[in-house]
């Protein structure tokens, strides 16, 4: 498959997952990362409308890491 470095890295990772019997992979992309979302869609990934990603801080973040 032709493409750049990013596409090649993704294909290598997916191939390794397939070899270990893993049949599905998920990624997270920041909502405002349009270029990132476009990349993943371009290589065949799709948005899941049925899932929501949730987080909870259990400790105060270190200054500058929030």
N, CA and C atoms as a LAMMPS dump frame, in Angstrom:
ITEM: TIMESTEP
0
ITEM: NUMBER OF ATOMS
198
ITEM: BOX BOUNDS ff ff ff
-5.0000000000000000e+02 5.0000000000000000e+02
-5.0000000000000000e+02 5.0000000000000000e+02
-5.0000000000000000e+02 5.0000000000000000e+02
ITEM: ATOMS id mol type element x y z
1 1 1 N 0.853 -1.183 0
2 1 2 C 0 0 0
3 1 3 C 0.895 1.241 0
4 2 1 N 0.649 2.128 -0.916
5 2 2 C 1.438 3.356 -1.007
6 2 3 C 1.023 4.316 0.095
7 3 1 N 1.943 5.158 0.495
8 3 2 C 1.606 6.152 1.509
9 3 3 C 2.841 6.648 2.22
10 4 1 N 2.607 7.467 3.224
11 4 2 C 3.695 8.076 3.965
12 4 3 C 4.11 7.271 5.18
13 5 1 N 4.915 7.916 5.989
14 5 2 C 5.453 7.282 7.19
15 5 3 C 4.337 6.9 8.158
16 6 1 N 3.389 7.819 8.392
17 6 2 C 2.293 7.54 9.321
18 6 3 C 1.494 6.317 8.919
19 7 1 N 1.128 6.254 7.655
20 7 2 C 0.366 5.109 7.15
21 7 3 C 1.17 3.82 7.325
22 8 1 N 2.463 3.887 7.042
23 8 2 C 3.314 2.709 7.196
24 8 3 C 3.398 2.243 8.638
25 9 1 N 3.516 3.18 9.571
26 9 2 C 3.559 2.824 10.99
27 9 3 C 2.258 2.178 11.443
28 10 1 N 1.133 2.731 10.984
29 10 2 C -0.17 2.164 11.347
30 10 3 C -0.293 0.751 10.789
31 11 1 N 0.082 0.557 9.528
32 11 2 C -0.011 -0.778 8.927
33 11 3 C 0.876 -1.784 9.648
34 12 1 N 2.067 -1.369 10.052
35 12 2 C 2.966 -2.258 10.795
36 12 3 C 2.35 -2.646 12.139
37 13 1 N 1.791 -1.665 12.834
38 13 2 C 1.158 -1.941 14.131
39 13 3 C -0.044 -2.862 13.972
40 14 1 N -0.883 -2.603 12.97
41 14 2 C -2.066 -3.444 12.757
42 14 3 C -1.673 -4.862 12.365
43 15 1 N -0.627 -4.993 11.592
44 15 2 C -0.134 -6.311 11.203
45 15 3 C 0.324 -7.095 12.435
46 16 1 N 1.031 -6.423 13.341
47 16 2 C 1.484 -7.077 14.574
48 16 3 C 0.293 -7.502 15.424
49 17 1 N -0.737 -6.663 15.488
50 17 2 C -1.937 -7.024 16.244
51 17 3 C -2.612 -8.245 15.634
52 18 1 N -2.738 -8.261 14.299
53 18 2 C -3.355 -9.411 13.615
54 18 3 C -2.601 -10.699 13.929
55 19 1 N -1.266 -10.631 13.921
56 19 2 C -0.441 -11.812 14.179
57 19 3 C -0.658 -12.381 15.571
58 20 1 N -1.086 -11.558 16.517
59 20 2 C -1.339 -12.042 17.874
60 20 3 C -2.812 -12.372 18.099
61 21 1 N -3.612 -12.312 17.032
62 21 2 C -5.017 -12.679 17.136
63 21 3 C -5.951 -11.551 17.516
64 22 1 N -5.459 -10.335 17.549
65 22 2 C -6.314 -9.192 17.88
66 22 3 C -6.994 -8.716 16.613
67 23 1 N -8.313 -8.651 16.634
68 23 2 C -9.081 -8.347 15.438
69 23 3 C -9.675 -6.958 15.373
70 24 1 N -9.482 -6.155 16.401
71 24 2 C -10.05 -4.805 16.406
72 24 3 C -9.117 -3.883 17.175
73 25 1 N -9.023 -2.646 16.711
74 25 2 C -8.158 -1.661 17.349
75 25 3 C -8.913 -0.341 17.433
76 26 1 N -8.709 0.396 18.492
77 26 2 C -9.367 1.69 18.696
78 26 3 C -8.308 2.772 18.867
79 27 1 N -8.636 3.975 18.465
80 27 2 C -7.765 5.125 18.675
81 27 3 C -8.589 6.253 19.269
82 28 1 N -7.915 7.204 19.867
83 28 2 C -8.577 8.42 20.355
84 28 3 C -7.921 9.606 19.674
85 29 1 N -8.751 10.534 19.209
86 29 2 C -8.274 11.744 18.547
87 29 3 C -8.985 12.92 19.205
88 30 1 N -8.247 13.969 19.556
89 30 2 C -8.893 15.152 20.118
90 30 3 C -9.923 15.695 19.134
91 31 1 N -11.064 16.126 19.651
92 31 2 C -12.169 16.602 18.815
93 31 3 C -11.76 17.744 17.9
94 32 1 N -10.847 18.605 18.343
95 32 2 C -10.445 19.741 17.509
96 32 3 C -9.249 19.441 16.601
97 33 1 N -8.823 18.188 16.545
98 33 2 C -7.695 17.788 15.698
99 33 3 C -8.22 17.358 14.327
100 34 1 N -8.541 18.326 13.508
101 34 2 C -9.124 18.039 12.191
102 34 3 C -8.162 17.276 11.286
103 35 1 N -6.895 17.661 11.307
104 35 2 C -5.913 16.975 10.459
105 35 3 C -5.757 15.516 10.886
106 36 1 N -5.719 15.288 12.201
107 36 2 C -5.612 13.921 12.699
108 36 3 C -6.827 13.089 12.333
109 37 1 N -8.012 13.657 12.518
110 37 2 C -9.248 12.947 12.159
111 37 3 C -9.28 12.637 10.675
112 38 1 N -8.856 13.598 9.854
113 38 2 C -8.836 13.388 8.4
114 38 3 C -7.867 12.267 8.031
115 39 1 N -6.705 12.219 8.691
116 39 2 C -5.736 11.154 8.433
117 39 3 C -6.351 9.788 8.69
118 40 1 N -6.947 9.615 9.871
119 40 2 C -7.493 8.309 10.225
120 40 3 C -8.629 7.912 9.288
121 41 1 N -9.471 8.849 8.921
122 41 2 C -10.549 8.538 7.973
123 41 3 C -9.979 8.16 6.614
124 42 1 N -8.953 8.867 6.194
125 42 2 C -8.339 8.614 4.889
126 42 3 C -7.778 7.195 4.799
127 43 1 N -7.32 6.648 5.915
128 43 2 C -6.763 5.294 5.868
129 43 3 C -7.772 4.233 6.32
130 44 1 N -9.05 4.615 6.339
131 44 2 C -10.097 3.606 6.513
132 44 3 C -10.736 3.479 7.879
133 45 1 N -10.375 4.32 8.828
134 45 2 C -10.979 4.26 10.154
135 45 3 C -12.265 5.071 10.15
136 46 1 N -13.189 4.729 11.033
137 46 2 C -14.464 5.452 11.067
138 46 3 C -14.817 5.874 12.49
139 47 1 N -15.584 6.945 12.566
140 47 2 C -16.029 7.501 13.84
141 47 3 C -17.118 6.619 14.432
142 48 1 N -17.029 6.342 15.727
143 48 2 C -18.049 5.569 16.429
144 48 3 C -18.979 6.536 17.134
145 49 1 N -20.197 6.633 16.661
146 49 2 C -21.181 7.522 17.283
147 49 3 C -21.798 6.923 18.542
148 50 1 N -21.578 5.623 18.766
149 50 2 C -22.203 4.957 19.901
150 50 3 C -21.338 4.959 21.159
151 51 1 N -20.131 5.523 21.092
152 51 2 C -19.235 5.529 22.245
153 51 3 C -18.902 6.949 22.672
154 52 1 N -18.661 7.119 23.959
155 52 2 C -18.179 8.376 24.515
156 52 3 C -16.981 8.049 25.393
157 53 1 N -15.955 8.857 25.326
158 53 2 C -14.759 8.683 26.136
159 53 3 C -14.919 9.544 27.378
160 54 1 N -14.725 8.953 28.547
161 54 2 C -14.922 9.687 29.793
162 54 3 C -13.671 9.583 30.659
163 55 1 N -13.406 10.637 31.43
164 55 2 C -12.244 10.68 32.321
165 55 3 C -12.656 11.234 33.678
166 56 1 N -11.877 10.889 34.698
167 56 2 C -12.089 11.442 36.033
168 56 3 C -10.727 11.628 36.681
169 57 1 N -10.451 12.85 37.131
170 57 2 C -9.214 13.113 37.859
171 57 3 C -9.377 12.553 39.271
172 58 1 N -8.449 11.711 39.698
173 58 2 C -8.511 11.166 41.053
174 58 3 C -7.447 11.795 41.943
175 59 1 N -6.618 12.614 41.367
176 59 2 C -5.584 13.337 42.078
177 59 3 C -5.437 14.687 41.404
178 60 1 N -5.075 15.695 42.149
179 60 2 C -4.84 17.003 41.547
180 60 3 C -3.659 16.894 40.587
181 61 1 N -3.805 17.392 39.364
182 61 2 C -2.696 17.307 38.41
183 61 3 C -1.528 18.19 38.843
184 62 1 N -0.337 17.774 38.447
185 62 2 C 0.842 18.598 38.719
186 62 3 C 0.717 19.881 37.915
187 63 1 N 1.233 20.955 38.424
188 63 2 C 1.161 22.256 37.774
189 63 3 C 1.627 22.152 36.324
190 64 1 N 0.791 22.613 35.4
191 64 2 C 1.14 22.604 33.984
192 64 3 C 0.757 21.345 33.244
193 65 1 N 0.212 20.338 33.926
194 65 2 C -0.142 19.082 33.27
195 65 3 C -1.642 18.867 33.165
196 66 1 N -2.459 19.829 33.514
197 66 2 C -3.91 19.666 33.504
198 66 3 C -4.451 19.605 32.103
